[in-house]
């Protein structure tokens, strides 16, 4: 992996400089920069990793607009439509891969070593939880990835082996269960005021770890339903989110420096972009359901004064006509102080609803209906919808929970809506459930015109870790195509 080679080169240069200066200790002292410490404390590494993780997941890979706002058909692209019709740039994969491994995962690795050496469970637990979130995104994109040997260039691992996706999930599930067990009021010092999510509150971190464990466990439902059932049930029993107050989110100050990534992207904020338009899929779904989130998420078309969605996959000439024809993002979405969500109570409620409907936890269809309504309510409250509007929405015949296979489709649809601005998770849920029944984009460049089910591996790995890369591709069916299914996403 490139990070390990960069680290190795940097280490080698440092050793050469050290060797040349070792005969003169005073010169060495003079050349030591007091403003560039050789080891950064975990208390600084951890908040940096959390914020950079959020900026990656809810900024870099989510908006531009990028693949994970386009593939689940929340948005469409009218100026640079290549990603809309699945023409994926290899350099994009390089950017995703390197940004994670050289950014938050590197910081978390160093922080974890320090917290482990100092035996600080209330620091280890949050680190494991955030790291599990990061790796869940990476394995969700590529399947097999370096994990056990990743970010260890400083100890000589220059070409890390790839862990199978199954092994990655084994590790993450174990880490999250361990994080829940180890954290607590009597488990020593945490990150306290340096913690940008929960201010060092171990009880809140336990809820997040358990909720995230439930999300990842549910991802196993297609490939190992038995394990999915046991892991989801255990995670829910351990105690997840109980209200929107528990949401794992970054509350941006909106002070011009620490802003919602959407604000930094959009021309109407601090950015330069104005090419995001809503997909016809998303707009028409919200309109058909009389969803009160529609005027929060979107604005009426500049041309017509109505909420209008744009088809996904139009090529440049045809797409260009939709700049004033289709609906733009609503101001709240790109407000400078709008929170960025890692995981919410709404999502956890939908997980419980599905688990109850499947018989994985007690309560059956009645409990599923309760959790389903709680999920819808939580999502709407999260976006500031008035209570009366929520009540009216829930009373509609198309929204009232039906149970059975219909109920599972209702849960999937409402979760997809609630995951707006969390596009990677929405795309992952679509791969798992097949719902909503998305029509592939027009002019699709993929084989058989299919919606992508993975991301291609980065070119940097071909240059620096080819042997292990090829082994990973072979183990996953021999293809690096966007439509190659991962272990967690078998064909029906």
LINVENUR-V138067 format. One record per residue. PSI is psi as a letter, one per 20 degrees, with the letter a starting at -180 (none if undefined). NEAR is the number of other ideal C-beta (glycine too) atoms within 8 Angstrom. D_FIRST is the distance of its C-alpha to the first C-alpha in Angstrom with 2 decimals. Layout:
# LINVENUR-V138067
PSI&NEAR&D_FIRST / PSI&NEAR&D_FIRST
This chain:
# LINVENUR-V138067
q&14&0.00 / g&12&3.82 / g&12&5.53 / h&14&5.58 / g&11&6.66 / g&10&8.91 / h&10&10.14 / g&12&10.92 / g&8&12.73 / g&8&14.52 / g&10&15.54 / g&8&16.81 / h&8&18.80 / h&8&20.19 / h&8&21.38 / g&8&23.02 / g&8&24.79 / g&9&25.84 / h&7&27.21 / h&6&29.20 / i&10&30.75 / i&7&31.57 / i&3&35.11 / n&7&36.15 / h&5&35.52 / h&6&37.35 / g&8&35.17 / g&11&32.07 / h&7&33.75 / h&6&34.58 / i&7&31.03 / p&6&29.66 / o&5&29.19 / i&5&30.73 / j&4&29.14 / m&5&25.54 / q&6&25.33 / h&3&22.85 / p&6&22.38 / p&6&22.81 / q&7&24.81 / h&13&23.80 / h&8&26.75 / h&9&25.07 / g&14&21.44 / g&18&22.59 / h&12&24.65 / g&10&22.10 / h&15&19.52 / g&14&22.27 / g&10&23.36 / h&11&19.99 / g&13&19.27 / g&13&22.64 / h&10&22.24 / g&14&19.13 / h&14&20.77 / j&13&24.27 / f&14&23.64 / g&12&20.62 / i&12&20.20 / g&14&23.93 / q&12&25.95 / h&5&26.44 / q&11&27.49 / a&12&24.28 / g&11&23.51 / j&12&24.26 / h&13&27.64 / g&17&28.49 / h&11&27.44 / j&13&29.55 / l&12&32.24 / g&11&32.93 / r&12&32.78 / r&20&33.20 / p&15&32.36 / i&14&35.20 / g&8&33.82 / m&6&30.36 / j&14&30.69 / g&8&27.84 / h&13&25.87 / h&13&29.22 / k&15&29.57 / k&14&25.99 / n&7&24.90 / p&12&21.25 / p&7&19.41 / h&9&15.93 / h&7&15.30 / g&10&16.19 / g&14&13.34 / g&11&10.95 / g&9&13.03 / g&14&13.09 / g&14&9.42 / h&12&8.75 / h&10&12.21 / g&13&11.78 / h&14&8.68 / i&10&9.96 / d&12&13.46 / h&14&15.37 / h&15&12.96 / g&11&12.35 / g&13&16.13 / h&15&17.02 / g&11&15.19 / g&12&17.18 / h&14&20.26 / h&13&20.18 / g&8&20.20 / g&12&23.15 / h&12&25.02 / g&8&24.72 / h&6&25.92 / j&7&28.79 / m&6&29.58 / n&10&29.79 / h&11&29.72 / i&17&30.58 / h&16&27.37 / g&13&25.19 / g&18&26.54 / h&17&25.71 / g&14&22.17 / h&14&21.65 / g&15&23.35 / h&14&21.34 / h&12&18.04 / h&15&19.48 / g&13&20.34 / g&14&16.89 / h&14&15.33 / h&13&18.39 / g&12&17.68 / g&11&14.09 / h&14&15.36 / h&10&18.36 / g&8&16.55 / i&11&14.36 / d&12&15.83 / p&12&13.50 / q&14&10.28 / p&12&8.42 / f&10&11.18 / h&9&12.80 / j&8&9.99 / q&12&7.96 / k&9&8.59 / k&11&10.00 / h&15&8.87 / i&7&12.56 / j&5&13.80 / j&7&12.05 / n&9&9.25 / h&7&6.80 / n&10&5.68 / q&13&6.55 / r&9&9.26 / p&12&10.18 / q&12&13.34 / q&10&16.11 / h&14&17.46 / g&7&20.54 / h&10&18.87 / g&14&17.11 / h&13&20.61 / g&8&22.20 / g&12&20.14 / g&12&20.78 / g&12&24.42 / g&8&24.94 / g&12&23.38 / h&17&25.67 / g&12&28.68 / g&10&28.10 / g&17&27.74 / g&13&31.09 / h&6&32.75 / h&11&31.72 / q&15&32.58 / r&9&36.17 / h&5&38.83 / j&4&39.18 / k&10&35.49 / a&9&35.36 / q&6&34.11 / b&14&31.68 / i&13&30.27 / c&8&33.69 / i&6&34.03 / i&10&30.36 / o&15&29.58 / i&7&29.53 / g&13&30.13 / j&9&32.85 / k&7&33.90 / j&11&33.10 / o&9&35.27 / h&13&34.10 / h&7&36.29 / h&10&34.59 / h&17&31.10 / g&15&32.40 / g&13&33.59 / g&16&30.25 / g&16&28.39 / h&15&31.00 / g&17&31.04 / h&15&27.29 / h&16&27.60 / g&17&30.36 / g&14&28.29 / h&15&25.48 / g&14&28.20 / h&13&29.95 / i&13&26.87 / i&14&27.55 / h&9&31.02 / h&8&30.45 / h&8&28.65 / m&7&30.32 / h&8&33.34 / g&6&34.70 / h&9&31.70 / g&14&31.46 / g&11&35.12 / h&8&34.88 / g&14&31.82 / g&15&33.27 / g&11&36.62 / g&11&35.27 / g&15&33.27 / g&14&36.36 / h&7&38.63 / h&11&36.53 / o&7&37.26 / b&12&35.36 / q&13&36.27 / i&7&40.04 / r&7&40.46 / i&10&38.78 / h&5&39.05 / i&13&36.23 / p&13&33.76 / o&11&30.25 / q&10&30.24 / p&11&29.82 / n&6&33.24 / p&13&32.69 / h&8&35.46 / k&12&35.60 / j&7&36.48 / i&6&34.92 / g&5&31.77 / n&6&30.69 / q&15&31.44 / p&14&30.67 / h&14&27.78 / h&14&30.21 / g&16&32.65 / i&11&30.22 / h&12&29.47 / q&13&33.05 / h&7&35.60 / i&6&38.20 / c&12&36.08 / j&7&34.16 / b&9&32.02 / i&4&32.80 / q&9&32.20 / k&9&35.04 / j&9&33.71 / p&12&33.30 / q&15&36.22 / q&18&36.85 / q&15&36.48 / h&12&39.78 / g&12&38.42 / g&13&37.98 / g&15&41.10 / h&9&43.35 / g&12&42.25 / g&14&43.07 / g&10&46.33 / h&6&47.41 / j&10&47.01 / l&7&48.73 / p&10&45.70 / i&13&46.50 / i&13&42.86 / g&11&43.22 / i&9&44.86 / g&12&42.31 / h&12&39.27 / r&14&40.86 / q&8&43.57 / q&10&46.20 / p&12&45.84 / h&6&47.05 / g&7&49.15 / h&7&50.70 / j&5&50.64 / r&6&49.21 / o&13&45.85 / p&14&44.32 / q&15&40.96 / p&15&39.30 / q&10&38.28 / p&14&34.56 / j&13&33.45 / q&15&36.14 / r&9&35.33 / g&6&35.69 / g&5&39.46 / h&7&40.48 / h&15&37.93 / h&9&39.27 / i&7&42.59 / j&12&41.23 / g&10&40.54 / i&6&43.93 / h&11&44.64 / r&13&41.99 / p&12&41.54 / r&11&39.25 / q&12&37.51 / q&10&40.03 / h&8&40.20 / h&9&39.24 / g&11&35.86 / k&13&34.84 / q&10&36.99 / h&12&35.39 / j&10&36.01 / p&13&35.19 / q&10&32.98 / p&13&29.51 / p&12&29.41 / g&13&26.69 / q&13&29.15 / r&15&32.93 / h&12&36.07 / g&14&36.86 / g&15&33.84 / h&14&34.58 / g&14&38.17 / h&15&37.24 / g&14&35.14 / h&13&38.28 / g&16&40.42 / g&12&38.48 / g&15&38.43 / g&16&42.19 / h&14&42.95 / i&8&41.09 / j&6&42.98 / h&9&39.99 / r&12&41.68 / q&5&45.44 / h&8&47.51 / b&9&47.10 / h&11&47.77 / g&7&49.70 / h&13&46.81 / g&17&44.43 / g&12&46.77 / g&10&46.79 / h&13&43.02 / g&16&42.76 / h&10&45.30 / h&9&43.59 / g&17&40.30 / g&15&42.08 / g&10&44.04 / g&15&41.07 / g&14&39.19 / g&13&42.32 / h&10&43.07 / h&11&39.53 / j&10&40.37 / k&6&43.92 / p&10&45.99 / q&6&49.58 / g&5&50.76 / h&6&53.51 / h&10&51.12 / g&14&48.93 / g&8&52.05 / g&9&53.18 / g&14&49.82 / h&11&49.70 / i&7&53.26 / q&10&52.55 / h&4&53.13 / i&5&49.77 / h&11&48.00 / p&8&50.05 / p&11&48.03 / h&7&49.18 / r&9&47.35 / b&8&46.21 / h&5&43.99 / g&8&45.24 / g&15&44.27 / h&12&40.69 / h&9&40.49 / g&12&42.05 / g&15&39.49 / g&12&36.60 / g&11&38.23 / h&13&38.93 / g&13&35.45 / g&13&34.05 / g&12&36.45 / h&14&35.64 / j&13&31.89 / p&11&32.54 / j&10&30.07 / l&10&27.65 / h&15&26.73 / g&12&23.59 / h&10&25.78 / g&14&28.59 / g&11&26.52 / g&10&25.30 / h&12&28.94 / g&14&30.10 / h&9&27.81 / g&11&29.25 / h&8&32.87 / j&6&33.41 / p&9&35.41 / r&9&36.48 / m&5&37.12 / p&9&35.15 / p&5&36.21 / q&9&33.37 / q&14&33.33 / q&8&35.61 / k&8&34.26 / p&12&31.17 / i&6&28.80 / r&13&27.30 / p&6&28.77 / j&5&32.19 / k&6&31.79 / q&10&29.95 / p&11&28.29 / q&12&24.48 / j&11&23.33 / a&13&19.55 / q&11&16.97 / q&10&15.31 / q&12&11.59 / q&12&9.99 / h&9&10.57 / h&11&7.45 / h&14&5.92 / h&9&9.29 / h&7&8.99 / i&10&6.11 / l&9&5.84 / g&9&9.34 / g&7&11.21 / h&13&9.73 / g&12&9.59 / h&8&13.17 / h&10&14.23 / g&13&13.44 / g&11&15.35 / g&7&18.10 / h&8&18.50 / k&13&19.08 / i&5&21.76 / j&5&20.26 / q&7&19.96 / k&6&17.38 / q&8&20.40 / h&11&21.14 / j&11&23.98 / p&11&22.29 / q&9&23.19 / r&12&20.93 / h&10&22.18 / i&13&23.61 / m&11&25.39 / q&8&27.48 / q&3&30.19 / none&2&33.64
